[in-house]
Amino acid sequence: MTPETSARFQTTSESKVADPMQETTTTPATDATATPATDTILEVEDVNVHYGDFTAVRGVSMAIPSNRITAFIGPSGCGKSTLLRTFNRMNDLIPTARVDGSIRYHGVDIYGPKVDPVEVRRRIGIVFQKPNPFPKSIYDNVAYGPRLMGRTKGLDDLVEESLRGAALWDEVKDNLDESGLALSGGQQQRLCIARTIATRPDVILMDEPCSALDPIATLRIEDLMREMRDDYTIVIVTHNMQQASRVSDHTAFLSVDVDDQTGMRTGELIEFDDTETIFTAASDERTEAYITGRFG
């Protein structure tokens, strides 16, 4: 990250933070589950996520590579979505949530005291499980984020560029004034992707983006993810192991540790490697058991 980028990362929508962060270097993660990456965009070190006294995710370390698709797989309740949402501080919106450890974006700790969470969410966007277009026109859905950031010029070009980036322009270019709610499920999800990329993020988080879609729409979203990989880093949570094997370059397998005395369930990262290795030569027997369907 250049000094200019670092300064922008610490800038609110109205004014710059008075005291810029000084710590911009990255210390490689040493956990055995972390996969070395030549170009690391997100570095996670010993991250724990708590809700009050409950620990939902424990001791996660990994290096998310730039311009790749990373998939999180694992049984229900293992903390995949919880971990994903720590990457853009969505858990801040939950009053009892607390994150400790370190998550660095281009070497900057996104939970640092001088970092603006709104700017984090601009640079690290998220697409949710269920398509959630605003009750506005297609045009206004895409333009919403840039307008919120104060942009008033060039919106027509930005809307077209974003819809093209989401492979939706040709289908809606003659109906931009129609409600986004009138689109099909698959189109609505691509509209949400267009709305996300309109704010020019580096990273796009996708929390089970195809679970509510039919197989044809799912394949279209998967094709779109592959097309977007050159321009964005994508991290996806999926329950569909076939989807993970089709679209991702790297896969993280999370599982649940159950306390025998209290019955509390805590998510933990078991293994993180390139996808082919995870699916054909996993190093942990728990990963192999999940992949082969013996549990989960």
N, C-alpha and C positions, 0 to 999 in steps of 0.2 A: 504494500500500500504506500503510495507516495504521500509526502507531507500534505499536499493539497487535498488528497482523498481523505486522509486521516482527519483533517480539519473539518471537512464537510460531514464526515461521519459523526462528529460531535456537535453538529449544528442543529438547533431546533428549527422549526418552520419560521420562526420570527427573528431569532438572534443567535449569535455564536456563543458557545460556552466560554466563560471568561478564562478558565484555566485549562488549557488543552492537556489531554493525557500524555504522559511521558513514556509509558510502557508500551512499546509497539513491537517488541521482538517476540519470537515464538520459541518455546522450549519443546522439543519433540516429546510426544507422549511415550511413556515407557511400558504401559500395560501390555500384557501378552496378547490381548485381543485387538490391539490397535494395528492397523495395516499402514505401513509407510506409504506416503504418496509424494511424488515429485513436486506437484503443485497442489498444496493443501490450501483450501479456502476456509474450512471450519475445523478447528482443533479442539477436541473435547478431552478434558483431563479430570478424572476422578469426580464426575458429576453425580450428585445425589439430588433427588427431587422429593420434597416433603409436602404433605398436606396436614397441617397441624402436627400432631405427634406421629402420624403415619408416614412411613418412608415408602413411596411408590416405586422409585427407581434408585438403585444403589451402585456406586462405583464404576460408572461408565467412562471409558477412555477410547477414543478413536480419532482418526484423521480423515475427514471427508475431502476427497479429491475434487479439484476444479474441473468444470465442463465434463462431468461424468454423471451417470444416474446411479444413485445409491439406494438400495431397497432395505427396509426394515421388515423382517418377518418374525413370526413367533405366535404362540397361543394367545387367546384372549386374556387380557388382564396382565400382560407382561410389561406394559409400560411403553409400547411403541409410540402411540400418539402423544403420551405425556412427554417422552423424550423429544419427539419432533418439535413440539411446541416450545420447548426451551430454546430452540435455535433462533426464534424471533421474539422471545419474551412474551408470548401469548399467555403463559401461566401467570404473568404479573396481574392479569385481570381477575384472578381467583384470590380472594382475600387471605385464605389460609395457606396459599402456596409459598414455598421457599426453595430456592435453588442454591446449592453450594458446589464448590469446585470451580472449574474455569472453562468457559467456552469462548474461544478467540476466533474472530472473523478478520482475516488478513492481519493477524497478529494483535488485534485490539480486543480486549476483554469486553464483550457486549454487556456484561453485568457491572462494568465499572461505574463508579459514582458520577463520572462526567459524561456518560453516554446517554443520549436521548433515545428512549425506547421507540418513539415514533419513527425516528430515522432508521433504527434497526429494522423495523417492519417495512419500511420502504425498500430497503436494500435486500431484505430477506422476506419475500412475499409468501403467502400461503393460499392454497386451494383446498376447500373442505370436502368432506365426504359427500354431502348432498349439495347439488347445485343451488346456489343462493343468489341469483340475480336480484338487483334492487327493483322495486316496482316503478321503474323508469323506462325510458326508451332505450333501445340498443345503444344508440349514440351516447346518451347520458350515463349509461352504465360504465362505458369505457372511459369517458371523460371525467368521471367523478373524482378519482384519485388525483389526477393532475390539477383539476380545479381546486381541490382542497389544499393542494400545495402552492396555490397562487398562480398557476399558469393560466393565461388568458389568450395567448397567441399560438397559432399553429395547431389548434386542437383538431381541425379537420384532418390534417396530415397524420397526426399522432393516432387518432382513432382508426384511420385506415391502416396505418402501419401495424397497430396492435391487433386488429382483427385479421390481417394477413398473417401475422405471426402465430395466431391461434387457428389458422386454417379455416376461418369462418367468413372472410370478406366476400367471397364469391357467392355465398349463400344468402347474405343479408344486405349487400350493398344497396339494393333498391328499396329496402324497408328499414332504414336506420331509425325512423321515427316511431316504429312499432314497439310495443312493450317487450322487454326481454323475457317476460313471463310467458309470452306466446310461443316461444321457441320450444323445440323438443328437448328432452332431457339431455341428450348428448350435445346439442347445440348450446343449451344453457351452461353446461360445464365448460365448453370452449369459450363462451362469453365470459365466464368467470376467470378463465386463464387470460383472456385478452385484457380484462380489467386489471389483473395482477401485473401483467407485463407493461401496461401503460405507464406505470410509475418507475420503469427502468430498473428493476431489481437485478442483482447478481445471482441470487439463489431463489429457487422456487420450491417450496415445501408442498407436498401433495399428500393429504391424509385420506387414504382409501378413495381416490377420486373416481373410481369406476364401479364402486360397490352398488350404486343405485342405477347403473346403466345396463342396457341390453348388450348382448355380445357384439353386435355390429358397432355400436357407439363405443364400446370398450376398446375394440381394435383400432378405431379412429383416434382415440385419445392416446393409445400406446404408440401409434405411428407418429402422432404429434410430439410426444415426449422425445422420441428418437431424433426427430427433425430439430427440436429445440436444443439439443445437447451441445451443439457447437457454440451457442450464444449464452446458455445458462447452465448453472449447476442445479441438478434436480435431486431432491431427497424424497422418496415415496414410502409411505406405509401401506402395506398390502397384506391381506389374508390369503391372496391367491398366489400360491407358490409358482404356478405356471407363468403368471404375469411377471413375477420377480425374475424368473429365469429367462423370459423373453426380452425384457426391456432393460434390465439393470447391468451395470458393469461391476458393481461391488454389492455385496449383501451382508447385512448384519443380522445375526440370529439372536433374539432375546428370549429368555425363558423366565419362569417364576420360581423363586425360592420360598417355600412355605415353612414358617416357624412351627416346629412341632408342639411347642408349649402354648403359643398364643393363636396359632392358625393364621397369622398375618401373612399376606402375600406380597412379596417385593420383587420387582422386575430387575433383571441383571443381564448384562451383555455376555453371551457365551462365546461367540466367535464372530469375527469380522474379517472377510477376505474377498478376493475377486469371486464373482458369481460362479464361474465354472468350478472353482475349487470347492466352494461351499456345497454345490449340488452333486459333485462327483467324487470328491476326496476330502470330506470334512474331517478336521483333526479332532473334534470332540464327539464322543459317542451320543451325546444328547442332541447335537445338531443332526447327526445321521438319523437318529430315531424320529425326529420331527419331520425331516425331509422324506423319509420313507413311509411316514404315516403310522408309525408304531405308537406315537402319542401325539396329543395336541388337538 
